[in-house]
């Protein structure tokens, strides 16, 4: 339709994986960073830890395309520590009052652990998550 476009990139020597998905590609609201304005926001991608000898990353052809976007210069965040490895698993932006007009919500593994520890201490340690629920592939949820 009008004002719509897309780009297709095909990696020559790499396999496309989950990190090439949209869950691993976010965009911040419009921001100004060190005096530089980003009226369309910043691209945010999840990557492996920079000094790790092995790790999961977006394919090079996708990263090259994103890093060439000068108007929305990317920010790479370490997300390979997660099972799926996407940035949307631990962060999102929400509208909020104030000069910026938004807030960053950032998940805290430590706070989550303390929450579950507190529930266990309150006598809910035997509680089941997803009891009787099935995944879309028919398998039962298993929580370790």
C-alpha positions, 0 to 999 in steps of 0.5 A: 500500500501507500507509504509501505516498503520492505527489504529482503536480505538473504544470508549466503553462509549463515542459517537464519535463526530465532535472533533474526526475528522481530522479537529481537528487533525493537525501536525506542521512542524518539530520543536525543542522545548527547545532543543528537536527535533520533526522531524515529527512535533507536533500533535495539537488537539483542546480541551475544556478549562481545567477548564470548567465543561462541554465542547467538547473533543475528545473521551478519547480513541483517546486522549489516543492514540495521547498522547502515540505518544512520537515522536510527543508529542501533544499540546492541544489548547482550541478550544471549543469556536468555533461552530465546535470546530476544530483547523483548524478553527483558525490556519494553517502552511504555508511554509515561508523563514527563519530558520524554513521554516514555519510560523503559521497563526493564525486567529484573531476574533478581526481583523475579527470583525474590518474588518466587522466593517470597511466595515459597516462604509464604507456603506456595512452594508447591503451587503449579504454574500452567497447571493443565495448560498445553503449548500450541504444539500439544506438549505440556508445560514443564517448569523446572 
